[in-house]
Amino acid sequence: MTSNKDKNKKANEILYAFSIIG
């Protein structure tokens, strides 16, 4: 089970990637 911090980190990385692509 992943902790909330890990989930937030992954979400932030995805948002960061999308901000570059966009």
Secondary structure, 3 states (H helix, E strand, C coil): CCCHHHHHHHHHHHHHHHHHHC
